[in-house]
Amino acid sequence: MEPWRSRGEGPLRRSLRTQRHRARGARRARPARGRRGAGSPPALPLSRRNLRDLQGAAGPRRARDRVALRAQQAPPGGGLDLELLRPHGRWPADRPRRVSGDDFARIEALLAQRIDHERKPPVGGFSLDRVRAAAARLDEPGHAFPVVHVAGTCGKGSVCALVAAAIDLAGERVGLTTSPHLVHMRERVRVGPLPASASAWEQALELVFAAEDPRDPLTWFELVILTALSLFKAEGVERAVVEVGLGGRLDATQVVRPAVSVITRISLDHTQLLGADTAAIAREKAGILRPGVPLIAGPEDEAARRAIAERAAELGCDTWWLGEDLAALPQGDEIEVRVPGASLRCPRRDHAAWPQALALAAGALARLDLELLDHLPAAAAQLRWRGRGEVLPRAPGRPRMILDGAHDPAALAALAASLATRAEAGLLLLVAAAEDKERGVVRALAPHLVAVVATEVHPLRALPADRLTAEAAELGLPAEAHPALNSALARACEWALAEERAILVTGSLHLVGGVLESLGQEADAAWIAAPRGGGGASRIGE
């Protein structure tokens, strides 16, 4: 037996205990915090529900009591200084995390000690050796159930959510893992529409920690993926939907055994890691293909299509192409979705990529089991996949907002087309982007804008806000740079309310998640669960 498996105390509990002891010492040595400065952004309002969460937050009793007392002593109309809740070095002061009453805060802090290769790429290049070795010691949890494996540049999350919702509404137990999360890390691993519990995470993490080689520790994303798959296996899921994190060929999700592979649209993204053109990026995405496993493909770019078709032919993957075998045709308030041998109607939404997501999800479901396809209309109606063409109505102290995580040229072009169709104009843009994204966010949306507020939300790789404002200035748009998100959001709301404008929030899913979090909202439920045994919709012609 390996020496790290023979200890009486599991590595997760040991690490959490050590972390708690360190936290107590840090609190004793920490000087008293001062009040907010006059120039600080306004504190967010504290609701009764948030106070209840804070009072039940994981951690030593003294910390909980201090936070609750501070909240109760806040003046009327004031708010809680959320800086109190920021563990040292975990996130920017302007991006506070909501602390829940379970152990997720400790789990997040523990995972944060691991390398995140999306933020800091490995010097010697990516490798699957480490994660595959750990998966083998875990008895291959990614082989315990059929998997829909989804790669692509944009639209992956919507396809994953639609497929998982349809499987769930068909009465099967489904696991769903996606990235990135919007508000809370727990969104990354769901069983059914809701995130798995902290206790389920801890049990799965114990297994993964016991399986890793301490001489070559797993990275942040490898830990999350193996935890998700181990959790799904323990929970007895019948099928799982797994979204690729970065690229495909060397992504940690390669430890699954797919029943169906899906590649969504391909665009320029992560070019420093995946390649400088769409063909190179498509080859990386096509790395998820397996011999004889059917493929659902949605790329529109010709170079990307050729690269994927070549790889699919080499491996004997029967491929259904969007625009040839799959179609989504608007029909009034509905969209007619066609796959080989079947057709059905789904509700229409304003999200620009919605028709393509429906078509790709329909193809994946039909390849899995044609009976699952009948549940796609209900899944489309009950989906609650936030930040994709989402509209928040005007509320006291807040203008109307449109939230869309578009972050690549194709998605931004689709968003611009959707805004034109809906006659959305005179918008104030709240924007942030990653440094490795192609510039042109403001330019793509300029016809619909009157002003720009730029901010920064990507740790270690944020595109400087002043570069976004410089792009706006070139287009003759008034613009302001506020690197702190809370300051940028407060300024955008003030500006939009004064001018009676709506705010468009886009450029990054991290930005959308930060705005939702700052507004006190969550993104836990991916869809609305329906009572079992209700049956599905009939296909057209039946």
C-alpha positions as CSV (number, residue, x, y, z in Angstrom):
1,M,0.0,0.0,0.0
2,E,1.3,3.5,-0.8
3,P,2.5,5.3,2.3
4,W,0.1,8.2,1.8
5,R,-2.9,5.8,2.0
6,S,-2.0,4.2,5.3
7,R,-2.6,7.1,7.6
8,G,-5.5,7.1,9.9
9,E,-6.7,10.6,9.1
10,G,-7.9,11.4,5.5
11,P,-5.9,14.2,3.7
12,L,-8.9,16.4,3.3
13,R,-9.8,16.4,7.0
14,R,-6.2,16.8,7.9
15,S,-5.8,19.8,5.5
16,L,-9.0,21.4,6.7
17,R,-7.9,21.0,10.4
18,T,-4.5,22.6,9.6
19,Q,-6.2,25.4,7.7
20,R,-8.5,26.2,10.6
21,H,-5.5,26.3,13.0
22,R,-3.7,28.7,10.6
23,A,-6.7,30.9,10.3
24,R,-6.9,31.3,14.1
25,G,-3.3,32.3,14.2
26,A,-3.8,34.8,11.4
27,R,-6.7,36.4,13.2
28,R,-4.7,36.8,16.4
29,A,-1.9,38.6,14.5
30,R,-4.0,40.7,12.2
31,P,-4.4,44.4,13.1
32,A,-7.8,45.9,13.4
33,R,-9.5,46.9,10.2
34,G,-10.5,50.5,9.7
35,R,-13.8,51.7,8.4
36,R,-14.5,52.2,4.7
37,G,-12.8,55.3,3.2
38,A,-14.7,58.1,1.6
39,G,-13.7,57.0,-1.9
40,S,-14.6,53.3,-1.4
41,P,-17.5,51.9,-3.4
42,P,-20.7,51.6,-1.5
43,A,-21.2,48.4,0.5
44,L,-23.8,46.1,-0.8
45,P,-27.1,45.9,1.2
46,L,-27.4,43.0,3.6
47,S,-30.6,41.0,3.4
48,R,-32.0,38.9,6.3
49,R,-31.2,35.8,4.2
50,N,-27.5,36.9,3.8
51,L,-27.2,37.6,7.5
52,R,-28.5,34.1,8.2
53,D,-26.0,32.7,5.8
54,L,-23.2,34.6,7.4
55,Q,-24.2,33.6,11.0
56,G,-24.1,30.0,9.9
57,A,-20.9,30.3,7.9
58,A,-18.2,27.6,8.3
59,G,-15.4,28.6,10.5
60,P,-14.6,29.3,14.2
61,R,-17.5,30.6,16.3
62,R,-15.7,33.8,17.2
63,A,-15.5,34.8,13.5
64,R,-19.2,34.0,12.9
65,D,-20.2,36.0,16.0
66,R,-18.0,39.0,15.0
67,V,-19.5,39.1,11.5
68,A,-23.0,38.8,12.7
69,L,-22.5,41.5,15.4
70,R,-21.0,43.8,12.8
71,A,-24.0,43.3,10.6
72,Q,-26.5,43.9,13.3
73,Q,-24.7,47.1,14.3
74,A,-24.7,48.5,10.7
75,P,-26.6,51.8,10.5
76,P,-30.1,51.7,8.8
77,G,-29.6,51.7,5.0
78,G,-26.0,50.8,5.4
79,G,-24.4,47.5,4.6
80,L,-21.9,44.9,5.8
81,D,-18.2,45.5,5.0
82,L,-17.7,42.4,2.9
83,E,-13.9,42.8,3.2
84,L,-14.3,41.1,6.5
85,L,-15.1,37.9,4.7
86,R,-12.2,37.8,2.4
87,P,-9.6,35.2,3.3
88,H,-6.0,36.5,2.7
89,G,-5.0,36.2,-0.9
90,R,-8.1,34.4,-2.1
91,W,-9.8,37.0,-4.3
92,P,-9.7,40.7,-5.0
93,A,-11.2,43.0,-2.3
94,D,-13.8,44.3,-4.8
95,R,-15.0,40.7,-5.6
96,P,-16.4,39.3,-2.3
97,R,-17.5,35.8,-2.1
98,R,-20.8,34.9,-0.5
99,V,-20.2,32.6,2.4
100,S,-22.7,29.8,2.8
101,G,-23.5,27.7,5.9
102,D,-21.6,24.7,4.7
103,D,-18.0,23.7,4.1
104,F,-17.6,25.0,0.6
105,A,-15.6,28.0,1.7
106,R,-13.0,25.6,3.2
107,I,-13.1,23.4,0.1
108,E,-12.5,26.4,-2.1
109,A,-9.6,27.5,0.0
110,L,-8.1,24.1,0.0
111,L,-8.4,23.7,-3.8
112,A,-6.9,27.2,-4.2
113,Q,-3.6,25.9,-3.0
114,R,-3.3,23.9,-6.2
115,I,-1.9,25.1,-9.5
116,D,-4.5,26.4,-12.0
117,H,-3.0,25.9,-15.5
118,E,-5.6,28.1,-17.2
119,R,-4.2,31.0,-15.2
120,K,-0.6,29.9,-15.2
121,P,0.1,27.5,-18.2
122,P,2.7,24.8,-17.5
123,V,6.2,25.6,-18.7
124,G,6.7,22.1,-20.2
125,G,3.3,21.9,-21.8
126,F,0.2,20.0,-20.8
127,S,0.1,16.3,-20.0
128,L,-2.6,13.7,-19.2
129,D,-0.2,11.3,-17.4
130,R,-0.9,12.6,-13.9
131,V,-4.7,12.7,-14.1
132,R,-4.9,9.4,-16.0
133,A,-2.8,7.7,-13.3
134,A,-5.1,9.0,-10.5
135,A,-8.2,8.0,-12.5
136,A,-6.8,4.4,-12.8
137,R,-6.2,4.2,-9.1
138,L,-9.8,5.4,-8.6
139,D,-11.0,2.5,-10.8
140,E,-11.9,4.8,-13.7
141,P,-15.0,6.7,-12.4
142,G,-15.4,8.3,-15.8
143,H,-16.2,4.9,-17.3
144,A,-19.0,4.0,-14.9
145,F,-21.8,5.6,-17.0
146,P,-22.4,6.9,-20.5
147,V,-21.0,10.4,-21.0
148,V,-21.9,13.2,-23.4
149,H,-18.5,15.0,-23.8
150,V,-18.8,18.6,-25.1
151,A,-16.0,20.8,-26.4
152,G,-16.0,24.0,-28.5
153,T,-15.3,27.7,-28.2
154,C,-18.7,29.0,-27.3
155,G,-22.2,27.5,-26.6
156,K,-20.8,24.5,-24.7
157,G,-22.5,25.3,-21.4
158,S,-26.0,25.8,-23.0
159,V,-25.7,22.5,-24.9
160,C,-24.6,20.7,-21.7
161,A,-27.5,22.1,-19.7
162,L,-30.1,21.3,-22.3
163,V,-28.9,17.7,-22.6
164,A,-28.7,17.2,-18.9
165,A,-32.1,18.8,-18.3
166,A,-33.8,16.5,-20.9
167,I,-32.2,13.4,-19.4
168,D,-33.3,14.5,-15.9
169,L,-36.9,15.2,-17.1
170,A,-37.0,11.8,-18.7
171,G,-36.6,10.4,-15.2
172,E,-33.0,9.4,-15.3
173,R,-30.4,10.4,-12.7
174,V,-27.9,12.7,-14.4
175,G,-24.6,14.3,-13.5
176,L,-23.5,17.6,-15.0
177,T,-20.1,19.2,-14.7
178,T,-19.4,22.6,-16.4
179,S,-16.9,25.4,-16.2
180,P,-16.5,28.2,-15.4
181,H,-18.9,28.8,-12.6
182,L,-20.7,32.1,-12.3
183,V,-21.2,32.8,-8.6
184,H,-20.1,29.8,-6.6
185,M,-17.8,26.9,-7.2
186,R,-20.5,24.4,-6.3
187,E,-22.2,25.2,-9.7
188,R,-19.5,23.1,-11.3
189,V,-20.9,19.8,-10.1
190,R,-24.6,19.0,-10.2
191,V,-26.6,15.9,-9.7
192,G,-29.9,16.8,-11.4
193,P,-30.6,20.5,-11.6
194,L,-28.9,21.4,-8.2
195,P,-25.3,21.5,-7.1
196,A,-24.0,18.5,-5.1
197,S,-23.7,19.0,-1.3
198,A,-20.6,20.0,0.5
199,S,-20.6,16.6,2.2
200,A,-20.7,14.8,-1.1
201,W,-17.8,17.0,-2.3
202,E,-15.8,16.1,0.8
203,Q,-16.3,12.4,0.4
204,A,-15.4,12.4,-3.2
205,L,-12.3,14.7,-2.5
206,E,-11.1,12.2,0.1
207,L,-11.1,9.5,-2.5
208,V,-9.2,11.7,-5.0
209,F,-6.7,12.8,-2.5
210,A,-6.0,9.2,-1.5
211,A,-5.5,8.3,-5.2
212,E,-3.1,11.1,-6.1
213,D,0.7,10.7,-6.0
214,P,2.0,13.4,-3.5
215,R,5.2,13.5,-5.5
216,D,3.2,14.8,-8.5
217,P,0.1,16.6,-7.1
218,L,-3.0,17.1,-9.2
219,T,-3.8,20.5,-10.5
220,W,-6.9,22.5,-9.5
221,F,-8.9,21.5,-12.5
222,E,-7.8,17.8,-12.4
223,L,-9.0,17.7,-8.8
224,V,-12.4,19.2,-9.6
225,I,-12.9,16.8,-12.6
226,L,-11.9,13.7,-10.7
227,T,-14.0,14.8,-7.8
228,A,-17.0,15.3,-10.0
229,L,-16.7,11.9,-11.7
230,S,-16.1,10.1,-8.3
231,L,-19.1,11.9,-6.9
232,F,-21.3,10.9,-9.9
233,K,-20.3,7.3,-9.4
234,A,-21.1,7.4,-5.7
235,E,-24.4,9.0,-6.4
236,G,-25.3,6.3,-8.9
237,V,-26.0,8.6,-11.9
238,E,-27.2,6.8,-15.0
239,R,-25.7,9.3,-17.5
240,A,-23.4,12.3,-17.2
241,V,-22.7,15.4,-19.3
242,V,-19.1,16.7,-19.1
243,E,-18.0,20.1,-20.5
244,V,-14.3,20.4,-21.5
245,G,-12.4,23.0,-19.6
246,L,-9.7,24.1,-22.1
247,G,-9.1,22.8,-25.6
248,G,-9.8,19.1,-25.6
249,R,-6.9,17.0,-26.6
250,L,-5.0,17.5,-23.3
251,D,-7.9,18.4,-21.1
252,A,-8.4,16.6,-17.8
253,T,-11.9,15.5,-18.9
254,Q,-10.3,13.1,-21.3
255,V,-10.5,10.5,-18.5
256,V,-14.2,9.9,-19.4
257,R,-15.5,7.3,-21.8
258,P,-17.9,9.1,-24.1
259,A,-21.0,7.7,-25.7
260,V,-21.5,10.8,-27.8
261,S,-19.0,13.6,-28.6
262,V,-20.1,17.2,-29.3
263,I,-18.1,20.1,-30.7
264,T,-19.8,23.4,-30.7
265,R,-18.8,26.5,-32.7
266,I,-15.1,27.2,-33.1
267,S,-13.6,30.7,-32.9
268,L,-10.3,32.4,-31.9
269,D,-9.9,31.8,-28.2
270,H,-6.9,31.0,-25.9
271,T,-4.8,31.4,-29.0
272,Q,-1.5,31.3,-26.9
273,L,-2.4,27.8,-25.8
274,L,-4.5,26.3,-28.6
275,G,-3.2,27.8,-31.8
276,A,-3.3,31.0,-33.8
277,D,-6.0,30.0,-36.3
278,T,-9.4,28.2,-36.3
279,A,-7.9,25.1,-37.9
280,A,-5.3,24.6,-35.2
281,I,-7.9,25.3,-32.5
282,A,-10.4,22.8,-34.1
283,R,-7.7,20.1,-34.1
284,E,-7.3,20.6,-30.3
285,K,-11.0,20.4,-29.8
286,A,-11.2,17.3,-32.0
287,G,-8.8,15.6,-29.6
288,I,-11.9,14.4,-27.6
289,L,-13.0,12.1,-30.4
290,R,-12.9,8.4,-29.8
291,P,-12.9,5.5,-32.4
292,G,-16.4,4.8,-33.5
293,V,-18.1,7.2,-31.1
294,P,-20.7,9.4,-32.9
295,L,-20.0,13.1,-33.2
296,I,-22.3,16.1,-33.2
297,A,-20.5,19.0,-34.9
298,G,-21.5,22.7,-35.0
299,P,-18.6,24.7,-36.4
300,E,-19.5,27.1,-39.2
301,D,-15.9,28.1,-40.0
302,E,-14.7,26.2,-43.1
303,A,-11.1,25.6,-41.9
304,A,-12.4,24.3,-38.5
305,R,-14.9,22.0,-40.3
306,R,-12.2,20.5,-42.5
307,A,-9.9,19.8,-39.5
308,I,-12.7,18.1,-37.6
309,A,-13.9,16.1,-40.5
310,E,-10.4,14.8,-41.2
311,R,-10.0,13.6,-37.6
312,A,-13.6,12.1,-37.5
313,A,-12.8,10.2,-40.7
314,E,-9.6,8.8,-39.3
315,L,-11.4,7.5,-36.2
316,G,-14.6,6.3,-38.0
317,C,-16.8,8.7,-36.1
318,D,-20.2,9.0,-37.7
319,T,-20.9,12.8,-37.8
320,W,-24.0,14.9,-37.8
321,W,-23.3,18.4,-38.9
322,L,-25.2,21.5,-38.0
323,G,-26.7,23.0,-41.2
324,E,-26.7,19.6,-43.0
325,D,-28.0,16.9,-40.7
326,L,-29.2,19.2,-37.9
327,A,-31.3,22.4,-38.2
328,A,-33.1,24.9,-36.0
329,L,-35.7,27.0,-37.9
330,P,-37.5,29.9,-36.2
331,Q,-41.3,29.5,-36.4
332,G,-42.9,32.5,-34.7
333,D,-42.5,32.0,-30.9
334,E,-41.1,28.6,-31.4
335,I,-38.1,26.9,-33.1
336,E,-38.5,23.8,-35.2
337,V,-35.6,21.5,-34.4
338,R,-34.8,18.8,-37.0
339,V,-32.5,15.8,-36.6
340,P,-32.3,12.7,-38.9
341,G,-35.6,10.9,-38.6
342,A,-37.3,13.4,-36.2
343,S,-38.6,16.9,-35.8
344,L,-40.0,18.8,-32.8
345,R,-40.7,22.3,-31.6
346,C,-39.1,24.1,-28.7
347,P,-39.7,27.6,-27.2
348,R,-37.8,30.5,-28.6
349,R,-35.4,32.7,-26.5
350,D,-33.6,35.9,-27.1
351,H,-30.1,34.4,-26.6
352,A,-28.3,34.6,-29.9
353,A,-26.8,31.1,-29.7
354,W,-30.1,29.4,-28.6
355,P,-31.1,27.9,-32.0
356,Q,-27.7,26.3,-32.4
357,A,-27.7,25.0,-28.9
358,L,-31.1,23.4,-29.4
359,A,-30.0,21.7,-32.6
360,L,-26.7,20.3,-31.1
361,A,-28.5,19.2,-27.9
362,A,-31.2,17.4,-30.0
363,G,-28.5,15.6,-32.0
364,A,-26.7,14.4,-28.9
365,L,-30.0,13.2,-27.3
366,A,-31.1,11.4,-30.4
367,R,-27.7,9.6,-30.6
368,L,-28.0,8.6,-27.0
369,D,-31.6,7.4,-27.1
370,L,-34.4,8.7,-29.4
371,E,-36.9,8.6,-26.5
372,L,-34.8,11.2,-24.7
373,L,-35.4,13.7,-27.5
374,D,-39.0,13.9,-26.6
375,H,-38.1,15.7,-23.4
376,L,-36.1,18.5,-25.1
377,P,-39.0,21.0,-25.4
378,A,-39.7,20.7,-21.7
379,A,-36.0,21.1,-21.0
380,A,-35.9,24.2,-23.1
381,A,-38.9,25.7,-21.4
382,Q,-37.6,25.0,-17.9
383,L,-33.9,25.8,-18.4
384,R,-32.5,28.4,-16.0
385,W,-29.0,28.8,-17.5
386,R,-28.0,32.2,-16.3
387,G,-26.0,34.9,-18.1
388,R,-26.8,33.8,-21.6
389,G,-29.0,36.6,-23.1
390,E,-30.6,37.1,-19.7
391,V,-32.6,40.2,-19.0
392,L,-32.9,41.6,-15.5
393,P,-35.9,44.0,-15.3
394,R,-35.4,47.4,-13.7
395,A,-35.6,47.4,-9.9
396,P,-35.2,50.2,-7.3
397,G,-31.7,51.6,-7.6
398,R,-30.9,49.4,-10.6
399,P,-31.5,49.9,-14.3
400,R,-32.6,47.2,-16.7
401,M,-29.7,44.9,-17.5
402,I,-28.9,42.4,-20.3
403,L,-26.3,39.8,-19.2
404,D,-24.5,37.8,-21.9
405,G,-21.2,36.0,-21.5
406,A,-20.1,36.4,-25.1
407,H,-16.3,36.6,-25.2
408,D,-15.1,35.6,-28.7
409,P,-15.6,37.1,-32.1
410,A,-18.3,34.7,-33.2
411,A,-20.3,35.0,-30.0
412,L,-20.0,38.8,-30.1
413,A,-21.2,39.0,-33.7
414,A,-24.2,36.8,-32.7
415,L,-25.0,39.0,-29.8
416,A,-24.8,42.1,-32.0
417,A,-27.2,40.5,-34.5
418,S,-29.6,39.6,-31.6
419,L,-29.5,43.2,-30.3
420,A,-30.4,44.5,-33.8
421,T,-33.3,42.0,-34.1
422,R,-34.6,43.2,-30.8
423,A,-34.1,46.8,-31.6
424,E,-31.9,47.3,-28.6
425,A,-30.0,50.6,-28.9
426,G,-28.6,53.3,-26.7
427,L,-27.1,50.8,-24.2
428,L,-24.4,51.5,-21.7
429,L,-21.8,48.8,-21.9
430,L,-20.2,47.3,-18.8
431,V,-17.3,45.2,-20.1
432,A,-14.3,43.2,-19.1
433,A,-12.1,40.7,-21.0
434,A,-9.2,38.4,-20.5
435,E,-5.8,39.5,-21.9
436,D,-5.6,36.5,-24.2
437,K,-8.9,37.2,-25.9
438,E,-8.9,38.9,-29.3
439,R,-9.6,42.7,-29.0
440,G,-12.7,44.1,-30.6
441,V,-15.4,43.6,-27.9
442,V,-16.4,47.3,-28.0
443,R,-16.1,47.6,-31.8
444,A,-18.4,44.6,-32.4
445,L,-21.2,46.2,-30.3
446,A,-20.6,49.9,-31.0
447,P,-23.8,50.5,-33.1
448,H,-25.9,49.7,-30.0
449,L,-23.9,51.7,-27.5
450,V,-23.8,55.2,-26.1
451,A,-21.1,54.8,-23.4
452,V,-18.7,52.3,-21.9
453,V,-17.6,51.4,-18.4
454,A,-14.6,49.0,-18.4
455,T,-13.5,46.9,-15.5
456,E,-11.2,43.9,-14.7
457,V,-12.3,40.5,-13.3
458,H,-9.8,37.9,-14.5
459,P,-7.2,37.2,-11.8
460,L,-3.6,37.3,-13.3
461,R,-4.7,37.7,-16.9
462,A,-7.2,40.6,-17.0
463,L,-7.1,42.9,-20.0
464,P,-6.4,46.3,-18.6
465,A,-9.5,48.4,-18.4
466,D,-7.8,51.4,-20.0
467,R,-7.2,49.4,-23.2
468,L,-11.0,48.8,-23.5
469,T,-11.7,52.5,-22.9
470,A,-9.0,53.4,-25.5
471,E,-10.9,51.2,-28.0
472,A,-14.1,53.0,-27.1
473,A,-12.4,56.4,-27.5
474,E,-11.3,55.4,-31.1
475,L,-15.0,54.9,-31.8
476,G,-16.1,58.2,-30.3
477,L,-17.8,56.7,-27.3
478,P,-17.5,58.3,-23.9
479,A,-15.8,55.7,-21.6
480,E,-14.5,55.3,-18.0
481,A,-12.1,52.7,-16.6
482,H,-12.9,51.3,-13.1
483,P,-10.7,48.3,-12.5
484,A,-12.6,47.3,-9.3
485,L,-15.8,45.6,-10.2
486,N,-18.0,47.0,-7.5
487,S,-16.9,50.5,-8.4
488,A,-17.5,49.9,-12.1
489,L,-21.0,48.4,-11.4
490,A,-21.9,51.3,-9.1
491,R,-20.8,53.9,-11.7
492,A,-22.6,52.0,-14.6
493,C,-25.8,52.0,-12.6
494,E,-25.5,55.6,-11.7
495,W,-24.8,56.6,-15.3
496,A,-27.6,54.4,-16.8
497,L,-30.2,55.6,-14.3
498,A,-29.4,59.3,-14.9
499,E,-29.6,58.8,-18.6
500,E,-32.5,56.3,-18.4
501,R,-30.5,53.7,-20.3
502,A,-30.2,49.9,-20.0
503,I,-26.8,48.2,-19.2
504,L,-25.3,45.5,-21.4
505,V,-23.0,43.3,-19.4
506,T,-20.7,41.2,-21.6
507,G,-17.2,40.3,-22.6
508,S,-16.7,37.5,-20.0
509,L,-18.7,34.9,-18.1
510,H,-16.5,35.9,-15.1
511,L,-17.9,39.4,-15.4
512,V,-21.5,38.2,-15.6
513,G,-20.9,36.0,-12.6
514,G,-19.4,38.9,-10.7
515,V,-22.3,41.2,-11.4
516,L,-24.8,38.5,-10.3
517,E,-22.9,38.0,-7.1
518,S,-22.7,41.7,-6.4
519,L,-26.4,41.9,-6.9
520,G,-26.9,39.2,-4.3
521,Q,-28.2,36.6,-6.8
522,E,-27.2,33.0,-7.3
523,A,-27.0,30.5,-10.2
524,D,-27.5,27.2,-8.4
525,A,-30.5,25.8,-10.2
526,A,-29.7,24.9,-13.8
527,W,-33.3,24.1,-14.6
528,I,-36.7,23.7,-12.9
529,A,-37.2,20.1,-12.0
530,A,-40.6,18.5,-13.0
531,P,-42.5,15.7,-11.2
532,R,-41.4,12.3,-12.4
533,G,-43.6,10.3,-14.7
534,G,-45.1,13.3,-16.6
535,G,-44.0,12.0,-20.0
536,G,-42.4,13.9,-22.8
537,A,-43.6,15.9,-25.8
538,S,-44.5,14.2,-29.1
539,R,-42.4,14.6,-32.1
540,I,-43.9,16.3,-35.1
541,G,-45.7,13.9,-37.3
542,E,-46.6,11.4,-34.6
